[in-house]
Amino acid sequence: MKYALLFALGLLVGSAAQANSLWDDAVSLFDSYGDLIPGHMEVAFDQYNGRGELVTSDRSTIAIWTDETGETQSRVISAERNGEDVTEERRDDPSSGAPPFGGPPDDDEEQSDNAFAGLARSPFDPEEQDHVTITNIGPVEIVEGVRSQVFEFRHQTSDRASNTGTAWLDTETGEPVLLRLSIEPLPRFISEFEMEQYFARDEQGRWVVRRLEFVGAGRILFLQRRIESRLIFSEYFRSR
């Protein structure tokens, strides 16, 4: 009996160690590719009212590059709102096409006061590992056609906020396949928020975020709204 128990414990410890090594592999991938920037982005977001009726539908494509000083620049290639071309309007004021909530600000001075600022920090970033806790290692699941180990985690992004969610890592390579997370606590004006990141290898074999999706619901200007958004990334390049 004692030897059977020791053998079983050995299997559990070995399994946990193997799973943790997959997380380490994911961290190494971020260390290699985390500074890549998408040169092309397709953005879609739909806004619904409290009765579930579509209020606005936005579609746009954006080009991104770095200038000679290394600063990231962007330009709206095309944009439409409810089927109407609004490209020139978006070029004059790119923020007019941004979802009303769901993304971190660009201004560093505003990030500490923004409830979504922590979403810009990845749980796979080597510099974040002291703030990431794996709370549970679940079963193997098939995600996007890939056998994936399930990790539930908590990522402390500030003194008052955490990103909590689930990561699916390829059981063979440790490559993240899907990351799903939310914010705790949710801001008082938000009743629902969930973000998903889908990863893949690009044409050059680099590990990148291929698609980002989020849904959120809450009150915007005293009106109940639900947002569904999707961003597709391509043409990655390395920041200077």
Buried (B, 14 or more C-beta within 10 A) or exposed (E): EEEEEEEEEEEEEEEEEEBEEBBEBBBEBBEEBBEBBBBBBBBBBBBBEEEEEEEEBBBBBBBBEBEEEEEEEEEBBEBBBEEEEBBEBBEEEBEEBBBEBBBBBEEEEEBEEBBBBBBEBBBBBEEBBEBBBBEEBEEEBEBEEBBBBBBBBBBBBEEEBBBBBBBBBBBEBBBBBBBBBBBBEBBEEBEEBBBBBBBBEBEEEBBBBBBBBBBBBBEBEEEEBBBBBBBBBEBBEEEE
